[in-house]
Amino acid sequence: MKPFTVSDYRQLARKNLPKFLFEYIDGGSCNEITLAKNLHALSEISLRQRVLKQDVSEIDLTANFLGKEYSMPTVLGPVALAGMFARRGEVHAARAAENKNIPFCLSTVGVCPAKEVSESIQVPPWFQLYIIRDRTFMKDLLQHIRELGIDVLVLTVDMAVPGLRYRDYHSGLTGAPGTCGQLRRLLQATGKPKWAWDVGIMGQPHHLGNVAPVLKGKTGLEDFLRWMSDNFDASITWKDLDFIRENWDGKILIKGILDPEDASEANKFGADGIVVSNHGGRQLDGVPSATDSLKEIASQFGDKMTIFADGGVRSGLDVYKMLACGANGVFLGRAWAYALAARGQCGVENVLETIKNELKVTMALSGVKNIHEINESCILKDNF
């Protein structure tokens, strides 16, 4: 099967990956109510079809945010462990993004370290940071990535503690202690010999490159999970973000905003922008969809800071809907993770091209010729 859509790539990812890795990409928290809400909310938006409104023979997808111009209003958002989905996965995703002239955001807990990713491309990536207890480590990491030329920090604030992701327990990624968990994952990996060779063996080292210094040589999956659980800082409040400002002179996006009051706090803090996000339905289950939250937040703060959004985006049509609800740009997550697992860099580039074409067609059939014309007037009023 030749894949075209994100759904096609999802099926190939399921075929290619050991179960524990596919379920990690695909799953959400608890009963996955919010995960489903993200998809449903976008599917329920009805567009206004406008005909003969204007000449749409030339469609311009060019987006400008944070002082730079990109080919379309999308970002490859941070995805943890992407280097386990394909050999040196973060590097290949970053190259795909650069080839398509959109930003790539590297996760703190990516397999490939920031230095390796930065040296593989011409334009520095963005960097996603979790707030952790070890402030010395955070300070050193911020200095390190700044020296690499990275100037956009995506600060994730919706993970005071890890969400309850039961699919990961069922698959053996978490919950099974010691050798029991290792054995389950090994058995799943041997059932995918192509992945076992290409990624499991040839894709080493499988260190979490950005946190390796504090793991002190402990590189097993349990070591990583234990470190994550022990080091997320549940005591953090808005006033503590002054530490970030003191140690970072680049741009800051705050990711994980769902409530207008928190958007107000981010604006007071002086963030360059926010990412309206429920972590892809992977943290607090039962919260609103990102799309529903976006509408109110954008109406109040769209003229005060750059607003990105993510959650449930699987097509260019979904990107259009997010823009119509007030986003300036859209973070892609599972969409590119599936493609990476299915076909590596080529897969990511192909799925980005599909999304680009879908966005173009949607704009043309809606009577819109550039992304600046996409706003709430492009969707039916009963959606607001």
C-alpha positions as a printed Julia matrix, in Angstrom:
384×3 Matrix{Float64}:
   0.0     0.0    0.0
   1.28    3.44  -0.92
   0.42    5.76   1.97
  -1.15    9.16   1.35
  -3.1    10.17   4.43
  -2.13   10.29   8.09
  -4.49    7.34   8.6
  -2.47    5.35   6.04
   0.74    6.15   7.89
  -0.85    5.18  11.19
  -1.6     1.7    9.85
   1.97    1.29   8.6
   3.34    2.5   11.93
   1.28   -0.15  13.7
   2.7    -2.75  11.32
   6.32   -1.61  11.73
   6.66   -0.9   15.44
   6.77   -3.16  18.48
   3.46   -2.88  20.29
   4.81   -0.91  23.25
   6.06    1.85  20.95
   2.96    2.05  18.77
   0.7     2.22  21.82
   2.94    4.94  23.26
   2.38    7.1   20.17
  -1.26    6.24  19.73
  -2.62    6.28  23.27
  -3.95    8.82  25.71
  -4.57    8.95  29.44
  -7.12    7.02  31.52
 -10.26    6.34  29.44
  -8.97    8.44  26.52
 -12.03   10.68  26.62
 -10.04   13.82  25.83
  -8.1    12.03  23.1
 -11.43   11.27  21.42
 -12.71   14.81  22.07
  -9.78   16.28  20.14
 -10.7    14.3   17.04
 -14.45   14.78  17.45
 -14.3    18.54  17.98
 -12.48   19.08  14.7
 -14.78   16.72  12.81
 -17.83   18.65  14.06
 -16.74   22.01  12.66
 -18.7    22.9    9.51
 -17.01   25.13   6.96
 -18.58   27.83   4.87
 -18.26   26.96   1.2
 -17.9    30.18  -0.8
 -17.98   30.16  -4.6
 -16.95   32.77  -7.15
 -15.93   35.06  -4.31
 -12.48   35.75  -5.72
  -9.77   34.32  -7.94
  -8.29   31.29  -6.13
  -6.03   30.09  -8.92
  -3.01   31.07  -6.8
  -3.04   29.93  -3.16
  -0.48   31.35  -0.73
   0.23   29.24   2.37
   3.12   31.41   3.57
   3.09   31.91   7.34
   4.97   34.43   9.43
   5.41   33.86  13.13
   8.08   34.71  15.7
   9.86   36.89  13.15
  10.41   34.27  10.45
   8.66   33.15   7.29
   7.63   29.55   6.67
   6.08   27.66   3.79
   2.89   26.85   5.69
   1.45   27.44   9.2
   2.55   24.17  10.76
   5.26   23.05  13.19
   6.56   19.57  13.87
   5.75   19.59  17.57
   7.83   17.86  20.26
   7.41   14.09  20.46
   9.31   12.13  23.11
  11.31    9.03  22.15
  11.02    9.75  18.41
  14.46    8.23  17.95
  12.88    4.87  18.78
  10.33    5.12  15.97
  13.01    5.24  13.26
  16.8     5.16  13.27
  17.97    8.51  14.74
  14.4     9.64  14.28
  14.68   13.21  15.54
  17.43   13.93  13.03
  15.35   12.69  10.12
  12.26   14.55  11.26
  14.29   17.76  11.58
  15.67   17.3    8.07
  12.18   16.71   6.72
  10.92   19.89   8.38
  13.83   21.9    7.03
  13.28   20.56   3.51
   9.65   21.68   3.75
  10.59   25.0    5.41
   8.68   24.59   8.65
  10.01   24.53  12.23
  10.95   21.35  14.06
  10.7    21.31  17.86
  12.96   18.84  19.65
  11.69   17.22  22.85
  13.75   17.35  26.03
  13.34   13.57  26.12
  14.26   12.87  22.52
  16.74   10.1   21.81
  18.98   12.34  19.71
  20.59   15.19  21.66
  20.17   18.81  20.65
  23.76   18.99  19.36
  23.27   16.05  16.99
  20.0    17.46  15.66
  21.35   21.0   15.3
  24.42   19.84  13.4
  22.28   17.84  10.96
  20.38   20.88   9.64
  21.13   24.44   8.55
  18.5    26.25  10.62
  18.45   25.55  14.39
  15.41   23.68  15.71
  13.09   24.87  18.44
  13.5    23.18  21.82
  10.83   21.91  24.21
  11.64   22.04  27.92
   9.98   20.38  30.9
  10.24   22.06  34.26
  12.19   19.73  36.53
  13.5    19.84  40.06
  17.17   20.01  39.16
  17.62   23.71  38.43
  21.33   23.37  37.83
  20.64   20.87  35.07
  18.01   23.19  33.57
  20.38   26.15  33.66
  23.16   24.17  31.98
  20.78   22.81  29.37
  19.43   26.27  28.53
  22.96   27.58  28.12
  23.9    24.59  25.97
  21.01   24.9   23.54
  21.47   28.68  23.26
  25.1    28.08  22.28
  23.8    25.82  19.5
  21.89   28.76  18.05
  18.46   27.66  19.24
  16.33   30.73  19.91
  12.8    29.41  20.51
  12.01   27.65  23.79
   8.72   25.76  24.08
   8.07   25.47  27.8
   5.65   22.65  28.63
   3.63   23.44  31.77
   0.89   20.81  31.83
   2.99   18.0   33.22
   3.4    18.65  36.93
   3.07   14.87  37.21
   2.85   12.29  34.4
  -0.65   11.36  33.27
  -2.06    7.86  33.79
  -1.54    6.19  30.43
  -3.04    2.75  30.83
  -2.18    1.61  27.32
   1.47    1.86  28.34
   0.8    -0.44  31.29
  -0.98   -2.96  29.1
   1.76   -2.92  26.46
   4.63   -3.37  28.91
   6.18    0.07  28.43
   5.48    0.94  32.07
   4.23   -0.84  35.15
   6.02   -4.17  34.69
   9.01   -4.14  37.06
  12.61   -4.89  36.12
  13.36   -7.86  33.91
   9.66   -8.65  33.47
   9.1    -5.4   31.57
  12.34   -5.8   29.64
  11.37   -9.31  28.58
   7.95   -8.22  27.34
   9.47   -5.45  25.24
  12.19   -7.77  23.93
   9.61  -10.31  22.81
   7.63   -7.6   21.04
  10.78   -6.29  19.38
  11.82   -9.71  18.07
   8.4    -9.93  16.43
   9.42   -6.9   14.33
  12.79   -8.01  12.94
  13.14   -5.08  10.52
  12.67   -2.59  13.35
  14.9    -4.64  15.66
  17.78   -4.45  13.18
  17.33   -0.96  11.76
  16.4     0.88  14.95
  17.11   -1.5   17.82
  20.65   -2.32  16.72
  21.76    0.13  14.02
  19.97    3.1   15.64
  22.04    3.06  18.81
  22.88    4.7   21.11
  19.4     4.82  22.6
  20.33    7.29  25.29
  17.99   10.18  25.99
  20.61   12.54  24.71
  19.53   15.72  26.45
  19.2    14.18  29.92
  22.07   11.69  29.67
  24.36   13.83  31.87
  22.05   13.49  34.88
  21.3     9.8   34.28
  24.99    9.13  34.94
  25.37    6.18  32.63
  22.0     4.58  33.42
  20.4     4.36  30.0
  17.68    1.73  30.35
  14.04    2.56  29.78
  13.27    2.02  33.46
  16.03    4.48  34.36
  14.46    7.1   32.12
  10.94    6.54  33.44
  12.14    6.61  37.04
  14.07    9.83  36.42
  11.04   11.44  34.78
   8.75   10.45  37.64
  11.19   11.68  40.28
  12.15   14.96  38.61
   8.97   16.62  37.38
   8.41   19.59  39.67
   4.85   19.62  41.0
   5.64   22.64  43.19
   6.15   25.03  40.28
   3.96   28.14  39.99
   3.9    31.13  37.66
   6.3    33.1   39.85
   8.91   30.36  39.47
   9.09   30.99  35.72
  11.28   33.98  36.5
  14.08   31.4   36.68
  13.53   30.64  32.99
  13.61   34.32  32.03
  16.82   34.83  33.99
  18.53   32.05  32.07
  17.01   32.44  28.61
  17.17   35.47  26.32
  15.4    33.9   23.34
  11.71   33.6   22.54
   9.4    31.63  24.83
   6.22   29.76  23.99
   4.22   28.31  26.86
   2.67   24.98  25.9
  -0.22   23.35  27.7
  -2.66   26.24  28.06
  -6.38   25.36  28.07
  -7.97   27.98  30.3
  -8.29   31.73  29.53
  -7.07   32.57  33.04
  -3.84   30.68  32.35
  -3.56   32.39  28.98
  -3.8    35.69  30.87
  -1.0    34.61  33.21
   1.16   33.66  30.22
   0.52   37.08  28.72
   1.44   38.81  32.0
   4.61   36.73  32.14
   5.56   38.16  28.77
   5.49   34.97  26.73
   5.96   35.48  23.01
   3.18   32.99  22.45
   1.28   30.02  23.78
   0.33   26.57  22.55
  -3.29   25.77  23.32
  -2.92   22.08  24.09
  -4.13   19.24  26.3
  -0.96   17.26  25.54
  -2.76   15.26  22.87
  -5.14   13.86  25.49
  -2.21   12.3   27.33
  -2.43   14.18  30.64
  -5.69   15.14  32.4
  -8.5    13.09  30.91
 -11.89   14.76  30.7
 -10.73   18.29  29.9
 -12.06   20.12  26.82
 -10.69   19.55  23.37
  -7.92   21.89  22.3
 -10.18   23.23  19.55
 -12.95   24.2   21.97
 -10.46   25.9   24.29
  -8.78   27.67  21.38
 -11.91   29.56  20.35
 -12.28   31.43  23.63
  -8.57   31.97  24.23
  -7.97   33.31  20.71
 -10.92   35.69  20.99
  -9.4    37.22  24.12
  -5.67   37.09  23.42
  -5.24   36.74  19.66
  -4.1    40.35  19.34
  -1.7    40.13  22.3
   0.55   37.16  21.47
   1.14   34.43  18.92
  -1.24   31.53  19.41
  -0.48   27.99  18.34
  -2.66   24.95  18.94
  -2.44   21.18  18.7
  -4.61   18.15  19.38
  -6.36   15.86  16.91
  -4.86   17.39  13.77
  -4.65   14.7   11.11
  -5.04   16.64   7.85
  -4.72   19.97   6.08
  -8.45   20.33   6.58
  -7.88   20.14  10.34
  -5.14   22.77  10.06
  -7.6    25.07   8.26
 -10.17   24.56  11.03
  -7.64   25.37  13.75
  -6.67   28.55  11.92
 -10.34   29.49  11.55
 -10.75   29.05  15.31
  -7.98   31.59  15.92
  -4.61   29.84  15.78
  -1.68   31.51  14.03
   0.02   28.17  13.6
  -0.63   24.49  14.27
   1.62   21.95  15.97
   1.59   18.45  14.48
   2.32   15.51  16.78
   1.0    12.03  16.04
   0.69   12.92  12.36
   4.45   13.13  11.88
   5.25   10.42  14.45
   3.18    7.87  12.49
   4.89    8.92   9.25
   8.34    8.67  10.8
   7.64    5.18  12.09
   6.24    4.14   8.72
   8.75    5.56   6.24
  11.37    7.61   8.09
  12.32   11.03   6.72
  10.62   10.28   3.41
   7.39    9.5    5.26
   7.49   12.76   7.18
   8.12   14.76   4.02
   5.33   12.94   2.22
   2.77   13.48   4.96
   3.71   17.16   5.11
   3.16   17.42   1.36
  -0.23   15.73   1.77
  -1.21   18.16   4.52
  -0.04   21.07   2.37
  -2.14   19.91  -0.59
  -5.17   19.31   1.62
  -4.86   22.81   3.05
  -4.58   24.3   -0.43
  -7.67   22.5   -1.69
  -9.66   23.46   1.4
  -8.72   27.11   0.97
  -9.58   27.16  -2.73
 -12.97   25.52  -2.21
 -13.7    27.95   0.64
 -12.9    31.01  -1.46
  -9.73   31.83   0.49
  -6.41   32.59  -1.2
  -4.01   33.18   1.73
  -3.9    32.08   5.34
  -4.5    35.62   6.63
  -8.03   35.38   5.24
  -8.8    32.31   7.37
 -10.8    33.36  10.42
 -14.05   32.66  12.24
 -16.03   33.92   9.23
 -14.87   30.79   7.4
 -16.89   28.45   9.61
 -20.59   28.3   10.36
 -21.69   30.43  13.29
 -23.25   27.51  15.16
 -19.69   26.27  15.73
 -19.01   29.25  18.01
